[in-house]
Amino acid sequence: MEPEASIVVPVCNEAGVLRANTERLSKYLSEVLPNHEIILCENGSVDETPQIAKSLADEFDDVVSLNLPEACLADALKLGVQAARGEKVVYFPIDLSVDLGFIPESVRLLEVFDAVVGSKRLSSELDRRPFARRLTSRAYHGMVRGIYGVEFTDTTCVKAFRRNSILGLMDRIPTSSRIYETELLVEAGREGLDIVEVPIMVFESRPSREVLSHKVSRKLGDLLSARLDMISFFVGIPLFVIGLLGLLVLTIGKLTLASAGGFVNPYGFLISMLLVISGFQILTFGLLTNLIMQIRRQISRGTGPRK
């Protein structure tokens, strides 16, 4: 029988918490959502995580274990959604750092919406993590709203989707992106999916396994590269306009000084011309980038899975 919901749980080097937290999740779901499946998507672990995941799948009827050779959260999410037997799919972390109540609530909301996004930023009291992580999250999502022009307050926490609505969109975004979750929500919004944000409480269940500065720099790099077209416009247009204005002012000055027997410093014209040329080249690059992204979306729409 098709489960009412499929819970996708990516796991990588989680031998220390995998068994206890999977058993806790299974027990909770048995009470609030009896007809469910838990899909453990092991990816690139070098500890005993694969063996533990397999043993859990053998022991529990509601647990499924999948494996990927390399560590990649995006690939794990994609694999889990593809393998899900239920139409309602919930992404949840194995550290259980988010209120478990999100799962039954999101399953209920998926009767109406295409996607449900858990947000720890709808209230300052919801995010119980250390100050540094709260601050970087605020900065990151401020940039997401500014660069993409979206209203999401949180794109990196728990989510739930109607499988048929999201499956095709997942192929449009390269899984090498470290902001895969963010890009997926942006693409879902562009596609016109009905998305709702709900408040969820998040706490620090364990210290982050990645140095915060490294995580920030990597995500920032992918965030900026994902919108090279917009960044090119922001940079190219001012350079082009300033260069043109400079040429105009210098031309007027040259005519004025020529009638008075003076001369204009040629370096001013050179700098203005360089600004115009640089601005034009950057704008052209932005237009080409935008065109490539549009072509990629059109190809993805035409070749995406129909399930």
C-alpha positions as CSV (number, residue, x, y, z in Angstrom):
1,M,0.0,0.0,0.0
2,E,1.3,3.5,-0.9
3,P,2.5,5.2,2.3
4,E,0.8,8.4,3.3
5,A,4.2,10.1,3.5
6,S,7.8,9.3,2.7
7,I,10.4,10.8,5.0
8,V,13.7,11.3,3.2
9,V,16.7,11.4,5.6
10,P,20.1,12.0,4.1
11,V,22.9,10.4,6.2
12,C,26.7,10.8,6.0
13,N,29.1,9.6,8.7
14,E,26.2,9.4,11.2
15,A,27.2,6.1,12.9
16,G,27.0,7.8,16.4
17,V,23.4,8.8,16.2
18,L,21.8,6.9,13.3
19,R,20.3,3.9,15.2
20,A,19.0,5.8,18.2
21,N,17.5,8.7,16.1
22,T,16.0,6.4,13.5
23,E,14.3,4.3,16.2
24,R,13.1,7.5,17.8
25,L,11.7,8.8,14.5
26,S,10.1,5.5,13.7
27,K,8.4,5.3,17.1
28,Y,7.1,8.9,16.8
29,L,5.7,8.4,13.3
30,S,4.1,5.1,14.3
31,E,1.9,7.2,16.7
32,V,1.1,10.2,14.6
33,L,1.4,8.9,11.0
34,P,1.2,5.1,11.0
35,N,1.3,4.6,7.3
36,H,4.7,6.0,6.4
37,E,8.2,5.1,5.2
38,I,11.6,6.3,6.3
39,I,14.2,6.5,3.5
40,L,17.8,6.6,4.7
41,C,19.9,8.0,1.9
42,E,23.5,7.1,2.9
43,N,26.0,9.0,0.8
44,G,29.8,8.7,0.9
45,S,30.2,7.6,4.6
46,V,33.5,6.3,5.7
47,D,32.4,5.0,9.1
48,E,29.8,2.3,9.9
49,T,26.8,4.3,8.7
50,P,26.1,2.0,5.6
51,Q,26.1,-1.1,7.8
52,I,23.9,0.4,10.4
53,A,21.4,1.8,7.8
54,K,21.2,-1.7,6.2
55,S,20.6,-3.4,9.6
56,L,17.8,-0.8,10.4
57,A,16.2,-1.5,7.1
58,D,16.3,-5.3,7.8
59,E,14.9,-4.8,11.3
60,F,12.1,-2.2,10.7
61,D,9.4,-2.6,8.1
62,D,9.1,1.2,7.7
63,V,12.8,1.8,7.0
64,V,14.4,1.7,3.6
65,S,18.2,2.1,3.0
66,L,19.7,3.6,-0.1
67,N,23.4,4.2,-0.9
68,L,25.5,6.6,-2.9
69,P,29.2,6.3,-3.4
70,E,30.1,10.0,-2.8
71,A,29.0,12.5,-0.2
72,C,26.5,14.9,-1.7
73,L,23.4,16.2,0.1
74,A,21.7,17.2,-3.2
75,D,22.2,13.8,-4.7
76,A,20.9,12.2,-1.5
77,L,17.7,14.3,-1.6
78,K,17.2,13.6,-5.3
79,L,17.6,9.9,-4.8
80,G,15.3,9.8,-1.9
81,V,12.5,11.7,-3.7
82,Q,12.9,9.5,-6.8
83,A,12.7,6.3,-4.6
84,A,9.7,7.6,-2.5
85,R,6.5,5.5,-2.9
86,G,4.4,8.2,-1.3
87,E,3.1,11.3,-3.1
88,K,3.9,13.4,0.0
89,V,7.7,13.6,0.6
90,V,9.3,15.2,3.7
91,Y,13.0,16.1,4.0
92,F,14.2,15.8,7.6
93,P,17.7,15.8,9.2
94,I,19.0,12.7,11.0
95,D,20.2,14.8,14.0
96,L,16.5,15.6,14.7
97,S,17.4,19.2,15.5
98,V,14.0,20.3,14.3
99,D,10.6,19.9,16.0
100,L,9.3,16.5,14.9
101,G,5.8,18.1,14.7
102,F,6.7,19.5,11.4
103,I,6.2,16.1,9.7
104,P,2.5,15.6,10.5
105,E,1.7,19.3,10.0
106,S,3.4,19.4,6.6
107,V,1.7,16.2,5.5
108,R,-1.7,17.8,6.4
109,L,-0.8,21.0,4.5
110,L,0.2,19.2,1.4
111,E,-3.4,18.4,0.9
112,V,-3.7,22.1,-0.1
113,F,-0.2,23.2,-1.1
114,D,2.5,21.9,-3.4
115,A,5.3,22.6,-1.0
116,V,5.7,23.4,2.7
117,V,8.8,25.2,4.0
118,G,9.8,25.1,7.6
119,S,11.2,28.5,8.7
120,K,13.2,29.1,11.9
121,R,13.2,32.8,11.0
122,L,9.5,33.6,11.2
123,S,10.2,34.4,14.9
124,S,13.5,35.2,16.7
125,E,12.5,32.7,19.4
126,L,12.4,29.8,17.1
127,D,16.1,29.6,16.3
128,R,17.9,28.3,19.4
129,R,21.3,27.8,17.8
130,P,24.5,29.8,18.7
131,F,24.6,33.5,17.8
132,A,27.2,33.1,15.0
133,R,25.0,30.6,13.1
134,R,21.9,32.7,13.6
135,L,23.8,35.8,12.3
136,T,25.1,34.0,9.2
137,S,21.7,32.6,8.5
138,R,20.1,36.0,8.6
139,A,22.8,37.4,6.3
140,Y,22.5,34.5,3.8
141,H,18.8,34.7,3.5
142,G,18.9,38.5,3.2
143,M,21.2,38.0,0.1
144,V,18.8,35.3,-1.2
145,R,15.9,37.6,-1.1
146,G,17.9,40.5,-2.7
147,I,19.5,38.4,-5.4
148,Y,16.6,36.2,-6.4
149,G,13.8,38.6,-5.6
150,V,11.9,36.0,-3.5
151,E,10.1,36.3,-0.2
152,F,11.3,33.1,1.5
153,T,12.6,33.7,5.0
154,D,14.4,30.3,5.2
155,T,15.5,28.0,2.4
156,T,17.9,25.7,4.2
157,C,15.7,23.9,6.8
158,V,13.1,21.1,6.6
159,K,10.8,21.0,3.6
160,A,7.9,18.9,2.3
161,F,6.8,18.5,-1.3
162,R,4.2,16.8,-3.4
163,R,6.4,14.4,-5.3
164,N,4.9,14.9,-8.8
165,S,5.2,18.7,-8.4
166,I,8.9,18.7,-7.5
167,L,10.5,15.7,-9.2
168,G,10.9,17.4,-12.6
169,L,12.3,20.6,-11.1
170,M,15.1,18.7,-9.3
171,D,16.8,17.9,-12.7
172,R,17.1,21.6,-13.6
173,I,19.6,22.3,-10.9
174,P,23.1,20.8,-10.8
175,T,23.6,18.7,-7.7
176,S,27.1,20.1,-7.4
177,S,25.6,23.3,-6.2
178,R,26.0,23.9,-2.4
179,I,22.8,25.9,-2.4
180,Y,20.8,23.2,-4.1
181,E,17.9,23.6,-1.6
182,T,17.7,27.3,-2.1
183,E,17.8,27.0,-5.9
184,L,15.1,24.3,-5.8
185,L,12.7,26.5,-3.9
186,V,13.4,29.5,-6.2
187,E,12.7,27.2,-9.2
188,A,9.5,26.0,-7.6
189,G,8.4,29.6,-7.1
190,R,9.2,30.4,-10.8
191,E,7.2,27.4,-11.9
192,G,4.2,28.8,-9.9
193,L,4.0,26.1,-7.3
194,D,1.8,26.9,-4.3
195,I,4.3,27.2,-1.4
196,V,3.6,28.0,2.3
197,E,6.1,28.7,5.1
198,V,5.4,27.5,8.6
199,P,7.3,28.3,11.8
200,I,9.5,25.6,13.2
201,M,11.8,25.5,16.2
202,V,15.5,24.6,15.7
203,F,18.1,23.9,18.3
204,E,21.7,22.9,18.4
205,S,21.7,19.1,18.9
206,R,25.5,18.9,18.3
207,P,28.3,21.2,17.2
208,S,28.5,21.8,13.4
209,R,30.9,19.3,11.7
210,E,32.0,22.0,9.2
211,V,34.0,25.1,10.1
212,L,31.5,27.9,9.8
213,S,33.8,30.2,7.8
214,H,34.4,27.5,5.2
215,K,30.7,26.8,4.9
216,V,29.9,30.5,4.5
217,S,32.5,31.1,1.8
218,R,31.4,28.0,-0.2
219,K,27.7,28.9,-0.1
220,L,28.5,32.6,-0.8
221,G,30.5,31.6,-3.9
222,D,27.7,29.4,-5.2
223,L,25.1,32.0,-4.4
224,L,26.9,34.7,-6.4
225,S,27.8,32.4,-9.3
226,A,24.2,31.3,-9.6
227,R,23.1,34.8,-10.4
228,L,26.0,36.0,-12.6
229,D,23.5,37.6,-14.9
230,M,22.1,39.9,-12.2
231,I,25.5,40.7,-10.8
232,S,26.7,41.6,-14.3
233,F,23.8,44.0,-14.7
234,F,24.5,45.6,-11.3
235,V,28.1,46.1,-12.1
236,G,28.0,46.7,-15.9
237,I,25.2,49.3,-16.0
238,P,26.8,51.8,-13.6
239,L,30.2,51.4,-15.3
240,F,28.7,52.0,-18.7
241,V,26.6,55.0,-17.6
242,I,29.5,56.6,-15.6
243,G,31.8,56.2,-18.6
244,L,29.3,57.8,-21.0
245,L,28.7,60.7,-18.6
246,G,32.5,61.2,-18.3
247,L,32.8,61.3,-22.1
248,L,30.0,63.8,-22.3
249,V,31.5,66.1,-19.6
250,L,35.0,65.9,-21.1
251,T,33.6,66.6,-24.6
252,I,31.8,69.7,-23.4
253,G,35.0,70.7,-21.5
254,K,37.2,70.2,-24.6
255,L,34.9,72.4,-26.7
256,T,34.9,75.1,-24.1
257,L,38.7,75.0,-23.5
258,A,39.4,74.8,-27.3
259,S,37.6,78.1,-27.8
260,A,39.7,79.6,-25.0
261,G,42.9,78.1,-26.3
262,G,43.3,75.5,-23.5
263,F,43.4,71.7,-23.6
264,V,41.9,68.7,-21.7
265,N,44.0,66.0,-20.0
266,P,43.8,63.0,-22.4
267,Y,43.9,60.5,-19.5
268,G,40.3,61.5,-18.6
269,F,39.1,60.4,-22.0
270,L,41.1,57.2,-21.7
271,I,39.6,56.3,-18.4
272,S,36.0,57.1,-19.5
273,M,36.5,55.0,-22.7
274,L,37.7,52.1,-20.5
275,L,34.7,52.4,-18.3
276,V,32.3,52.3,-21.3
277,I,34.1,49.3,-22.9
278,S,34.3,47.4,-19.6
279,G,30.6,48.1,-18.7
280,F,29.5,47.0,-22.2
281,Q,31.5,43.8,-22.0
282,I,30.1,43.0,-18.5
283,L,26.6,43.7,-19.7
284,T,27.1,41.4,-22.7
285,F,28.4,38.6,-20.4
286,G,25.3,39.0,-18.2
287,L,22.9,38.8,-21.2
288,L,24.7,35.7,-22.5
289,T,24.5,34.1,-19.0
290,N,20.8,34.9,-18.7
291,L,20.2,33.4,-22.2
292,I,22.1,30.2,-21.3
293,M,20.0,29.9,-18.1
294,Q,16.8,30.4,-20.0
295,I,17.8,27.7,-22.5
296,R,18.7,25.3,-19.7
297,R,15.3,25.8,-18.1
298,Q,13.5,25.2,-21.4
299,I,15.5,22.0,-22.1
300,S,14.8,20.8,-18.6
301,R,11.1,21.4,-19.0
302,G,11.1,19.3,-22.2
303,T,13.3,16.5,-20.9
304,G,12.3,16.2,-17.2
305,P,10.8,13.0,-15.9
306,R,7.1,12.5,-16.3
307,K,6.0,10.4,-13.3
